[in-house]
Amino acid sequence: MDQHSTVTFQQLPFDIHFEVAKHLDYRGILRFASTNRYFHKNLNNPKAILGTSGAKNFIIDRDYHLRKIGHDLFACTNCLQLLPKGKFVRACKFHDIRGLDRFCLDCAAVLKLQPHLQSVTNADRKLEYYFCHNCGQCRTKSERCHGKKLDDDSGEDEVSEALSLCAKPRRQRQGFETFPTHILAKISSFLGFSDILHLRQASRLLNDIVKPNQWTPLQTRYRFVRDKWIKDIQDLDRDMIEKFPCYMCCQIRSKEKFSEKQLTMAENQPETAWKMRCKSCVWRMGRGPMSVTRIEHRRREMCQTCWCIKYARKTCGGCLELYIQGVIDRKTVYLRDEEATRDYQENLYLIDNMFDEQDETEDD
C-alpha cells in the first residue's frame, strides 16, 4: 500500500467498528448503521451490541415519549418493537410500563403466556385470537389450531396427532408485499384515497404497512370523507343519522364514538364542521401541549377558495389541483402568499420611515 494513501473508516477491520459501536448509545448505533449499506448490514443490531438491558431501556424510554406526544405505537419488552395497539392482547398495560413488561401477540404465543386455544381479545377489541402452545402461534378463529395441549408425558403418536392439527405456516410475501415501504408510499402517491384503502385490505401484511393518512394529501382525505358521508346521509333526517365523520383520523364512525359536544357543535355551527373529531382523537389531543394530534389540528384551516382543509401559511393543495386543471389562475392560488409578501414589505417600509424620522430628529 502507498504510504501516502488514506484509509476510510469503512475499510478498517470489523473489530474496530464493533468496538466503536460499543461506546455509543442505542440511538447512536442506529444512526451509525444508517450511514451506508455496509454498516446497515453489519451493525444494524443494537441489541446484540449493547445487550438486552441497554436496548430495553431505550425502547421503554421511547415508549414513554410516544405516550407524551399521543402516538399509537407501543413497545414490546421482549422483541423490542414499537407496534400498534391491535398487536397486543387486551390485558396489557398501555400507560407507563417502566418496571413492567408488555408482550405483543407473537411474543405472547412463543412464551405461552395465554391459555391454550382459548379466546383472547386483542387490545382494540376488533379480533379474537387463539394461542397454541404446541406450535407457538396465535391465529384468528378461522385459522386456529385444534390439537390438544401437549405435556412432557405425551407420546410420539400424541405429538404427531396434535401437530398435524396445527394451522399451516403463513404464506411467504408475494407481489406488493415484497416492496420496501418507501416504494409502496411512492406508488400510493399516484392512487386515490379509496384505492389506498383497498390496497390496505388486500392482505394482513399490507394492512400493517400501508398508512393511508400519512401517504395521502390532506385535501384528498378531507374530500373523500366529506363526500362519502354526505352521499350516505343525503336522504336521511338528522335524527336518523347513525354515523358521523372524524376529519382528524379520516374515518366515518358510529355516533357513539363522538361526544355530545362535538355533535351539537356540528349541528349548530355547520361552518366549523370540518373541525369535528371523535373521542379517540380528542383524547389524543388532550395528552398535552406536545401531542402530535393537537399540533396537527391547530395547523389546519379552511381554504376560502376551494373550501378544502389546508395547512396555515401554506399553499392550498386543493387550489393547486384546480390550477393544474385550468379552473383558477395562478394569482388566485398564491393570493395569500402575495398578501403576506405585501404586508411584509409594508412593515419594512414603516420601519424604514420610523428610523428616517429618528435620524432627522437627531440631526436637528
Secondary structure as UniProt FT lines:
FT   TURN            3..4
FT   HELIX           9..11
FT   HELIX           14..22
FT   HELIX           26..33
FT   HELIX           37..43
FT   HELIX           46..50
FT   HELIX           52..68
FT   TURN            69..70
FT   STRAND          73..75
FT   TURN            77..79
FT   STRAND          82..84
FT   HELIX           85..87
FT   STRAND          88..89
FT   TURN            90..91
FT   TURN            98..99
FT   HELIX           105..110
FT   TURN            111..112
FT   STRAND          119..122
FT   TURN            123..124
FT   STRAND          128..132
FT   TURN            133..136
FT   STRAND          137..140
FT   HELIX           141..143
FT   TURN            152..153
FT   HELIX           156..164
FT   HELIX           175..178
FT   HELIX           181..188
FT   TURN            189..190
FT   HELIX           193..200
FT   TURN            201..202
FT   HELIX           204..209
FT   HELIX           212..215
FT   HELIX           218..233
FT   TURN            234..235
FT   HELIX           238..240
FT   STRAND          243..246
FT   TURN            247..250
FT   STRAND          251..254
FT   HELIX           255..257
FT   HELIX           260..268
FT   HELIX           270..275
FT   HELIX           279..285
FT   TURN            286..287
FT   TURN            289..290
FT   HELIX           292..299
FT   STRAND          300..302
FT   TURN            304..306
FT   STRAND          309..311
FT   TURN            312..313
FT   HELIX           317..324
FT   TURN            325..326
FT   HELIX           330..333
FT   HELIX           335..363
//
